[in-house]
Each structure stands twice: as structure tokens, then as C-alpha cells.
Amino acid sequence: MKALITGISGQDGYFLSQLLLSKGYEVHGVLRRNSSMTHGTMELLPPDVRSQIIIHHGDITDENFLSNLLQSEKPEELYHLAAQSFVGYSFENSQSTYDVNIGGTLNVCNAIRSSSTDTRMYFAGTSELFGKPLETPQNENTPFFPRSPYAISKLAGLWTVRTYRDAYKLFMSNGILFNHESEVRGPEFVTRKISTGVARVHQGSQQPIILGNLSAVKDWGYAKDYVEGMWKMLQYDISDDFVMGTGESHTVKEFVEEAFGVIGIRLTWKGQGVNEVGLSEGGRVLVKVNRDLYRPLEADNFTADYSKAREKLGWEPKVKFKELVRIMVENDIKLIQRK
Ligand code: GDD
């Protein structure tokens, strides 16, 4: 079996490429050339794993590149993970977010349609589509209410996939995945920012962690579980849409508390809103809030109802909140100690 992954240098590409290789797949990845020739999370893969991945340099905004690639490789499976995935950034750069997330997805769909109609495609949808959820928990029938340029672009991507699936009878599935994190999460995302900040405090740093909205409620799971779900979607009899999450929701503040708990610090909170601070038992300021890190609109109150994925795909998240936080903090402590 041959699989192609766009966005292979991201967190999910890291776990998915390993999963597919362990199942005996020939794994191909699309990698955008950048001036420093960095390979993102691929650089964290063990060399023997990395050397097995066949890289194609190109950009998903280039339709010719994609159709030529699909024409020559004809992969059985295509995991379309490449995206501008940072919600906060999408408010400042909506144009490039639309170009990559909508244009890129359209190009992938067109390339499959024109050059490789037997390819099964996975599209990385998101809980951000629910934005301001109209019901709790959220499942495949919950109305969408996007609240950022990122979410709007993903909504267009999801509907492009649905339309191509129905119009041209292609096997294209949407994953509506809730937040999924890990030890290779990018440093701009809140969970990794917290886990590295806590690890630094453990190693003697005096710097407080500076965050935005502490009250946002998210459903956080472990990325490794979610790539298993992506793969299961493409093994299913028919293409469809599936919600995947843990069913457990927590605030950013609870993530911070749990993370400090891993290093034996019990936080207390003082103040309100942007004046709120997190203190150690000795009264040291360990967490501060900065208004500039708030988003113009927040998307939260997320809790996944993943019963469809459980019933139809036999998918279940193995790692829950507490274990996820422990994995991330302990890994960041190890990374600092190794330096
Ligand atoms: N990034 C960041 N930095 N977020 C902060 C901060 C901060 O300093 N302080 C508070 N937050 C809050 C954000 O306002 C948001 O509510 C929450 O923390 C999580 O933010 P992110 O970690 O940036 O992730 P996200 O939820 O916006 O989006 C991630 O998950 C989606 C759902 O799976 C991304 O991976 C998206 O690409 C993905 O679709």
C-alpha cells in the first residue's frame, strides 16, 4: 500500500508516518521548500524511520505539481494535513490562510479527480468549525458556527470534500478532530507553551509563563490516538465524516494547574481577567496574562461526542487529559536536561 501525506512535517505527520510505516506502507510526503531547508517534526524522527519516507518537494497551492504527483504515484491513500493551522495567526493573515487551506484543498480534490480517482482521501477538519457551539457535546450533526478565518477556511475545505465526494463518487472523508497535542506539538500552541514553561521553571527559570485567555474550554487529546483514527476512516467501507475527541473538556487554566502539578507545585490564583496571576505556595508569580494574546473572537466550550467513530470505526482515545499533560511536561523536562 502506498500513502501520500501532505503536511508531513507537522505534528500529525510525525505520528501518522510512523503508524503507516509500522503497517508496511510505502510512505510519501509533500514538503514545501523553505530557505533554511528545515523539515519540521521529520527532523525528530529516528534516522532509520526518516530515511524510509519518500519526499516530494512542492506546494499544495500549485495544482500542476499535485496533479503530476498523483498521476505518477497514484497512492491508495492520501492524508491531506497541510494547512495554515494556527487559529490566532489567521486573524492577522486571513488571505494566506484562505489561499493555503481553501485553495490547497481544492487543488488536492481536483488532482484526485483528474489523475487518481481510486485514491482514498482524508481531510483534516476541526472542532473549530463549531466555534460557538450550539449544543454540547458536539457531534457530526451539530451546526457549524465558525469564529475565525481559519475556521471559515476549514469549513470551505470540508464542504469541498463533501461536494466532490457526492458529485464525482470519490472516497473522501472528513475528520472533525478536536484539539490533539503531544510532545512534538509546535511551540506556538498553548499546551506546548505551558509544558515548556513549566519544564523551565522546574529547571530553575524565574520567568513566568505569559498567556492569553485562561478561561477557554477545549477538549484535548493525544495526537497519536487521532492519527489511528484518520487511518481507520480510510479503511471503512464508505467515506463519511467523523468527530474525534475525548469527551472531556478543560479550561486553559486547568491545563496550567495540572502541568505545575506534575512538578509538584500547587498553583493558587489571584486577581481577575488580564490582572490574574498564578502563584506558587511561596507567593512567586509563575503565570501572567497578557491582553495581546487574546483573540478577537474565541472559539471554545468544546466537548466531543465521538460515539459515531466509536461505533462505526471502533475508535477510542487511549490517553486522557491528565496523562497527556504528564507526557508533555516530562518530555520537555528531558529535552532541557539533555541540552
Ligand atoms: N496559542 C495560544 N497561546 N493560545 C492561548 C494562549 C497563548 O498564549 N493563551 C490562551 N490561549 C487559548 C486560545 O485563546 C485558545 O482558546 C486555546 O488557548 C488553544 O489555543 P491553541 O493551542 O492555539 O489551539 P487552537 O484550539 O486555537 O487550535 C488548535 O486545535 C484545533 C482543533 O483541533 C490547532 O491545532 C488547530 O489547527 C486545530 O484545528
Boltz pocket constraint, residues with backbone or C-beta under 6 A from the ligand:
constraints:
  - pocket:
      binder: B
      contacts: [[A, 84], [A, 85], [A, 86], [A, 87], [A, 88], [A, 125], [A, 126], [A, 127], [A, 128], [A, 177], [A, 178], [A, 179], [A, 180], [A, 188], [A, 189], [A, 190], [A, 191], [A, 193], [A, 210], [A, 211], [A, 212], [A, 213], [A, 214], [A, 216], [A, 217], [A, 218], [A, 252], [A, 293], [A, 294], [A, 295], [A, 298], [A, 299], [A, 300]]
      max_distance: 6.0
